[in-house]
Amino acid sequence: MSRRGIPGAIWIVLLLLAVAPVAWAQDWTTEDCLDCHSESDGDMPVVGLEHLAKSIHVDLDCVDCHMDIEDLPHEEQIPAVNCGECHDDVAEQYQRHGFGKVGVAPDIPTCTDCHNTHDIRLVMDKASPVNPLNLPETCGNCHEDGGFTESHGIRFKHPVKVYTNSVHGKAALGGIYSAATCNDCHSTDGSSHKILPPGDVSSPINHFNIAATCGKCHKYIEQDYNEGIHGILTMRGQVESPICTTCHGEHNILLTDDPRSPVSSSRLAEATCSPCHESASLNEKYELPTGRLLSFQDSYHGLKSKAGDQTVANCASCHGAHRILPSSNPTSTVHPDNLQHTCGDCHPDISAKIAQTAIHDANSGLHTGVAGIVRVVYLVLIFGVIGGMALHWLIDLRKQVKNVMKKKDIRRMEGDEVVQHFILALSFTLLVISGFSLRFYDVWWSEMLFSWEGGAAFRGDLHRISGVIMLLASVWHLFFLGTERGKQFLRDMWPKWEDAKQAFQMMGYNLGIVKDHPQFGRFSYVEKAEYWALVWGTAVMGLTGFMLWFDNLFVTWLPKGFLDVALVIHYYEAWLAFLAILIWHMYSTVFSPNVYPMNPSWLTGYMPREQFEKEHPLAMPKEEDETSESEE
C-alpha cells in the first residue's frame, strides 16, 4: 500500500463511522417506538396505531419527525418537533399570530394546538380540528378563554359563541363548507397560518380591507359598496366611513329579515343609519343635513315602520343597501331624475310630481304643505276643545269645593299644622318631579320641563332645595311635638292593637262579612299608617340623599359599596313613597266617594261636620262652641 493510499483509507473509515449512527437511526421503525409508547407508563405519552392510521403522516416513521432521537430508549424529555423541516413555507408564514410572535409569546398556539400531534387529518376530514365544522371550537380553545383574551388585550368577549349563532356560523356548522369560518376572514392566505391583528395594514380585518375580505364571497356587493359614497370614502382613507361590519356586525351577522339584525327593516333607520347621520361631528365635517331620522320617523313610511310594518320603505329601499350615492350623482337612486323609478318599486303608478315630494325636509311628513296646515288646525282644535273641557270642569270643581266649604264644619287642624302639611306636600311633589326626571330624562314631560339650556343644573338644584325644605319642615314638626297639642297628637297617633283589629273589621265590612262599620277616634289606622310611613321615609330619604349629595365626603369614610346601596335605597324608597301617596293617601282624601271632591281641611283646617262625624265618631267634640261655620 502506498503512503498516499493509507490516509485515504483512514478517511473512508472515519466517514463510515460518522454516518453509521444516522443510518442506524433511520432504520428505527414506528413499531420500534411503539414497543414503549403503545402502553401507558407514568407520564410517557401513549401513541397507538389507531392514532396514526388515518393521519396524513401515516407513511412516516417516528424518527422522520423526532429527528433528535439518537438512542433507543431515549431520554424522557425530547425536543419539540419542528414542523418547519418539511413545511418550511407554512412555517415562514406562521411567524406571527395576532399580537404574538413565535418564540417570543409563550402562549401563542403551536402547530399541534390546532392540528393535533399524531392524529393529523386532512382539512376536509370531519374529524380534523381544522375542518370547518370544528374550526370554531378549535379557535375557541383560546378565544373563549377569558384569562387568555384579557392577558392579550383582546376586548371582544366570546367571539366564537357569538359566531355560532350568526348566519355564517349556522351555515358552516350545518355542513355548508363554503360558508365563512374563522380563517376565511382572519387569515391573509385563507389557511389560518398568517393571522394578523386589525391594526396591521396587511390584515384582512383591517378597516380598509374589510370590504375585500367580505367580497371574497360577496363579490357583487363589494363592487356596489366600492362604487358608493361609503366605499369611496374608505378608499380615500377615511377611518370613520362605514364598512361591512359597521352595519352588519362582526361575528354575530344575522339575516336581514331577523328582527334582531341591525339591518332589518324595522331597525335599519335607528340602529344603523342614524348613529352616523345624526352625529353632530360627522354632519359638520361632511356638511350633511341634520334631522334625517326625525323627518323619516315623522313621515308615512316612518310611522308605518314604527307600527310594525315589515314591507314599508326604509332607508335602504330608497338610497340602496350598498351602492349609496349622494342625490347629486346622476346614477343615484335618489337623484331627482330617478325618483319616479325608485318610488315606482313600491308605487308603480306614482307620478313624477308626487315622486318629488320631499321626505327628509324639515317640513316633511306631518308638516308637509296642506298637511301641515291641517296639522296646525287640529292642534288649535285640540287645545281649544280639550282646553275648554278642562276649563269647564275646573269651574265645576271650584263650585263643588266651595259648596263643601259652606257646609257646617269642625276644626281638624290648627293653622300651623295646615302650613306644615302644605310645605310637606309642595316639597314632596317637587322632589318626585325633579328626582324621577333624572332617571327618566328622555320622556316627554321631563324634556318639556328640563331640556332647555341649563335645565339639568336647575333640576339638580331644585331637587336639593326641595329636600332641604322637607327636612326643615320635619324639624319644625319635631318642635311641634314638644308642645301640649303636639304631645296629644303623638298620643293619638301612636299605633295600638285596636288599629289592627279595626283594619280587619273594615275589610270584613267592605266585603259584607261584618255588619258594623268600625268606630274610629281622632286618627284611623289609615292615617296612622300614612304618618309613620312618612316618618320612616323621610329619615331614609334624608340620610341617603345626603350621602349621595356629599358623595366625595362620604366615600373617604365609607367603602364605595355603601354609596351604591344608598343609591338603590334612595331610588326605590322614592317609588315606594310616591306610589303610597298616589294610591293610599289620594284615595282616602280625594277619590273616595265619601270624600270627593276632597277633604278641605288641608286648605282651611276645617272639614264638614257630617264627614267628621262619619269618619271619626269617637272624636266628636262635646262642646258645641268647638264647631264653626266656614263661611264666617
WOHU-V753005 format. One record per residue. N is the residue number from 1. D_LAST is the distance of its C-alpha to the last C-alpha in whole Angstrom. Layout:
BEGIN
[[N | D_LAST] [N | D_LAST]]
END
This chain:
BEGIN
[[1 | 156] [2 | 155] [3 | 153] [4 | 151] [5 | 151] [6 | 149] [7 | 146] [8 | 145] [9 | 146] [10 | 143] [11 | 141] [12 | 141] [13 | 140] [14 | 138] [15 | 136] [16 | 136] [17 | 135] [18 | 132] [19 | 131] [20 | 132] [21 | 128] [22 | 127] [23 | 129] [24 | 128] [25 | 125] [26 | 125] [27 | 127] [28 | 124] [29 | 122] [30 | 119] [31 | 120] [32 | 121] [33 | 118] [34 | 117] [35 | 119] [36 | 116] [37 | 113] [38 | 113] [39 | 112] [40 | 109] [41 | 110] [42 | 107] [43 | 106] [44 | 109] [45 | 107] [46 | 108] [47 | 110] [48 | 111] [49 | 113] [50 | 110] [51 | 108] [52 | 111] [53 | 112] [54 | 109] [55 | 109] [56 | 110] [57 | 112] [58 | 114] [59 | 117] [60 | 117] [61 | 118] [62 | 116] [63 | 118] [64 | 117] [65 | 114] [66 | 114] [67 | 117] [68 | 117] [69 | 118] [70 | 121] [71 | 122] [72 | 122] [73 | 120] [74 | 118] [75 | 115] [76 | 112] [77 | 110] [78 | 111] [79 | 110] [80 | 107] [81 | 109] [82 | 109] [83 | 108] [84 | 109] [85 | 113] [86 | 113] [87 | 110] [88 | 110] [89 | 108] [90 | 105] [91 | 105] [92 | 105] [93 | 102] [94 | 100] [95 | 100] [96 | 96] [97 | 94] [98 | 90] [99 | 90] [100 | 93] [101 | 96] [102 | 99] [103 | 100] [104 | 97] [105 | 94] [106 | 95] [107 | 93] [108 | 94] [109 | 95] [110 | 99] [111 | 101] [112 | 101] [113 | 97] [114 | 97] [115 | 100] [116 | 101] [117 | 104] [118 | 107] [119 | 106] [120 | 105] [121 | 105] [122 | 105] [123 | 101] [124 | 102] [125 | 102] [126 | 99] [127 | 100] [128 | 100] [129 | 97] [130 | 97] [131 | 97] [132 | 94] [133 | 92] [134 | 93] [135 | 92] [136 | 88] [137 | 89] [138 | 91] [139 | 89] [140 | 86] [141 | 88] [142 | 87] [143 | 85] [144 | 82] [145 | 83] [146 | 80] [147 | 82] [148 | 85] [149 | 82] [150 | 80] [151 | 83] [152 | 84] [153 | 81] [154 | 81] [155 | 77] [156 | 78] [157 | 77] [158 | 78] [159 | 80] [160 | 82] [161 | 80] [162 | 78] [163 | 81] [164 | 82] [165 | 79] [166 | 80] [167 | 82] [168 | 85] [169 | 84] [170 | 84] [171 | 87] [172 | 89] [173 | 89] [174 | 89] [175 | 93] [176 | 93] [177 | 95] [178 | 94] [179 | 90] [180 | 89] [181 | 90] [182 | 89] [183 | 92] [184 | 92] [185 | 89] [186 | 90] [187 | 94] [188 | 96] [189 | 99] [190 | 97] [191 | 99] [192 | 96] [193 | 98] [194 | 97] [195 | 93] [196 | 92] [197 | 88] [198 | 86] [199 | 86] [200 | 90] [201 | 91] [202 | 93] [203 | 91] [204 | 90] [205 | 87] [206 | 86] [207 | 84] [208 | 86] [209 | 89] [210 | 86] [211 | 87] [212 | 90] [213 | 90] [214 | 88] [215 | 90] [216 | 93] [217 | 91] [218 | 89] [219 | 92] [220 | 90] [221 | 87] [222 | 88] [223 | 90] [224 | 86] [225 | 84] [226 | 87] [227 | 87] [228 | 83] [229 | 81] [230 | 80] [231 | 84] [232 | 85] [233 | 82] [234 | 84] [235 | 87] [236 | 86] [237 | 85] [238 | 81] [239 | 80] [240 | 77] [241 | 78] [242 | 77] [243 | 80] [244 | 81] [245 | 79] [246 | 76] [247 | 75] [248 | 77] [249 | 76] [250 | 79] [251 | 80] [252 | 77] [253 | 78] [254 | 77] [255 | 78] [256 | 76] [257 | 75] [258 | 73] [259 | 69] [260 | 70] [261 | 72] [262 | 71] [263 | 73] [264 | 71] [265 | 70] [266 | 66] [267 | 67] [268 | 69] [269 | 67] [270 | 64] [271 | 66] [272 | 70] [273 | 69] [274 | 66] [275 | 67] [276 | 69] [277 | 68] [278 | 64] [279 | 66] [280 | 65] [281 | 68] [282 | 70] [283 | 69] [284 | 69] [285 | 73] [286 | 74] [287 | 72] [288 | 70] [289 | 67] [290 | 64] [291 | 62] [292 | 64] [293 | 63] [294 | 59] [295 | 61] [296 | 63] [297 | 60] [298 | 58] [299 | 61] [300 | 62] [301 | 65] [302 | 62] [303 | 60] [304 | 62] [305 | 64] [306 | 60] [307 | 60] [308 | 63] [309 | 66] [310 | 69] [311 | 71] [312 | 69] [313 | 70] [314 | 70] [315 | 71] [316 | 74] [317 | 75] [318 | 75] [319 | 76] [320 | 78] [321 | 78] [322 | 81] [323 | 83] [324 | 79] [325 | 80] [326 | 78] [327 | 77] [328 | 80] [329 | 83] [330 | 85] [331 | 85] [332 | 81] [333 | 80] [334 | 77] [335 | 79] [336 | 78] [337 | 81] [338 | 81] [339 | 77] [340 | 78] [341 | 81] [342 | 78] [343 | 75] [344 | 78] [345 | 79] [346 | 75] [347 | 75] [348 | 79] [349 | 78] [350 | 76] [351 | 77] [352 | 77] [353 | 74] [354 | 72] [355 | 74] [356 | 73] [357 | 69] [358 | 68] [359 | 66] [360 | 65] [361 | 64] [362 | 61] [363 | 60] [364 | 61] [365 | 60] [366 | 57] [367 | 57] [368 | 60] [369 | 61] [370 | 59] [371 | 58] [372 | 56] [373 | 55] [374 | 53] [375 | 52] [376 | 50] [377 | 49] [378 | 48] [379 | 46] [380 | 44] [381 | 43] [382 | 42] [383 | 40] [384 | 39] [385 | 38] [386 | 37] [387 | 35] [388 | 33] [389 | 33] [390 | 31] [391 | 29] [392 | 28] [393 | 27] [394 | 25] [395 | 23] [396 | 23] [397 | 22] [398 | 19] [399 | 18] [400 | 18] [401 | 16] [402 | 13] [403 | 14] [404 | 14] [405 | 11] [406 | 9] [407 | 11] [408 | 10] [409 | 11] [410 | 13] [411 | 13] [412 | 17] [413 | 17] [414 | 17] [415 | 16] [416 | 20] [417 | 21] [418 | 19] [419 | 21] [420 | 24] [421 | 23] [422 | 23] [423 | 26] [424 | 28] [425 | 27] [426 | 28] [427 | 31] [428 | 32] [429 | 32] [430 | 34] [431 | 36] [432 | 37] [433 | 38] [434 | 40] [435 | 42] [436 | 43] [437 | 44] [438 | 46] [439 | 48] [440 | 47] [441 | 48] [442 | 50] [443 | 47] [444 | 45] [445 | 42] [446 | 43] [447 | 46] [448 | 43] [449 | 41] [450 | 44] [451 | 47] [452 | 47] [453 | 49] [454 | 48] [455 | 45] [456 | 47] [457 | 47] [458 | 43] [459 | 42] [460 | 44] [461 | 42] [462 | 39] [463 | 40] [464 | 41] [465 | 38] [466 | 35] [467 | 37] [468 | 37] [469 | 33] [470 | 33] [471 | 35] [472 | 33] [473 | 30] [474 | 32] [475 | 33] [476 | 30] [477 | 29] [478 | 32] [479 | 31] [480 | 28] [481 | 30] [482 | 32] [483 | 28] [484 | 28] [485 | 25] [486 | 27] [487 | 30] [488 | 28] [489 | 27] [490 | 31] [491 | 32] [492 | 29] [493 | 30] [494 | 34] [495 | 36] [496 | 38] [497 | 40] [498 | 38] [499 | 36] [500 | 39] [501 | 40] [502 | 36] [503 | 37] [504 | 40] [505 | 39] [506 | 36] [507 | 39] [508 | 41] [509 | 38] [510 | 37] [511 | 41] [512 | 41] [513 | 43] [514 | 41] [515 | 39] [516 | 36] [517 | 33] [518 | 33] [519 | 31] [520 | 29] [521 | 27] [522 | 25] [523 | 27] [524 | 29] [525 | 33] [526 | 31] [527 | 29] [528 | 32] [529 | 34] [530 | 32] [531 | 31] [532 | 35] [533 | 36] [534 | 34] [535 | 35] [536 | 39] [537 | 39] [538 | 37] [539 | 40] [540 | 43] [541 | 41] [542 | 41] [543 | 45] [544 | 46] [545 | 44] [546 | 46] [547 | 49] [548 | 49] [549 | 48] [550 | 50] [551 | 53] [552 | 56] [553 | 55] [554 | 55] [555 | 58] [556 | 60] [557 | 59] [558 | 59] [559 | 61] [560 | 59] [561 | 59] [562 | 56] [563 | 54] [564 | 55] [565 | 54] [566 | 51] [567 | 50] [568 | 51] [569 | 48] [570 | 45] [571 | 46] [572 | 46] [573 | 43] [574 | 41] [575 | 42] [576 | 41] [577 | 37] [578 | 37] [579 | 38] [580 | 36] [581 | 32] [582 | 33] [583 | 34] [584 | 33] [585 | 29] [586 | 29] [587 | 29] [588 | 27] [589 | 24] [590 | 25] [591 | 28] [592 | 28] [593 | 27] [594 | 25] [595 | 23] [596 | 23] [597 | 22] [598 | 20] [599 | 19] [600 | 16] [601 | 16] [602 | 18] [603 | 16] [604 | 12] [605 | 14] [606 | 12] [607 | 14] [608 | 14] [609 | 15] [610 | 18] [611 | 19] [612 | 19] [613 | 21] [614 | 24] [615 | 24] [616 | 24] [617 | 25] [618 | 26] [619 | 24] [620 | 21] [621 | 20] [622 | 21] [623 | 19] [624 | 16] [625 | 14] [626 | 14] [627 | 11] [628 | 8] [629 | 6] [630 | 5] [631 | 4] [632 | 0]]
END
